[in-house]
Amino acid sequence: MKMAKFALIAGLLALSLVTPQASAHTVLASADPAVDSIIVDLPSAISLTFADELVVIGNSNSISAIDETGKELTTGEPEISGAVLSIKLDDSEVTGVIKVTYRAVAADGHVITGDYQFTVSPVVTSETATRTAEETAPITQSENQISIYLIIGATIVVGGGLSLFFIRKRRSK
C-alpha cells in the first residue's frame, strides 16, 4: 500500500511539472501598414491592433516610425482606443524602408514591445499593392488556450487521484 501511495504522489508531481505555464499576455494582432508590406504612399497614420485592451499610464505607450535616413516621421502623441494604438505621420514624400517601433501597456499591466517594417515604393505591382493586413500579418492564434486546457485537465486528474486516494484510505480503516 505504501508503494501505491508513493507511485500516486510521484505521478501527480511529475504531471504538475510537465504542464506548461499559462501565459495571458497580449500580442500584436495586426498592423496598418501591414508588417513587411509594400505600399505606394506613406499613410497619414500608423495603427496597431493588439489581442487585448490597452491602458494609458502616463507616457507608457509609444510608436516611432523612422525612415532610412533616421528621420522620425511621427507627429503628436499616440492615441489609444480599446486594443488599438495609433499615431499620426508627417505629410512627406518619403520612400524606402520605414521601421516602426512600438511599446504598449496591456490591461493586465504587461508591457508589449516590438518592431516591424514596411516599404514605401511608388512603383508597386498591383498584387503587392492590394495586400491586406490579414494577408501579410495574420492574427496569431495564442497558445494560451492549449495551456489552459492542459492545466484544467491536469487539475481534474490530480483532483481525481487525490479523491481516490482518500476514499481508499477511509475504506481501509
Secondary structure, 3 states (H helix, E strand, C coil): CHHHHHHHHHHHHHHHHHCCCCCCCCCEEEEECCCCCEECCCCCEEEEEECCCECCCCCCCEEEEECCCCCECEEEEEEEECCEEEEEECCCCCCEEEEEEEEEEECCCCEEEEEEEEEECCCCCHHHHCCCHHHHCCCCCCCHHHHHHHHHHHHHHHHHHHHHHHHHHHHHC
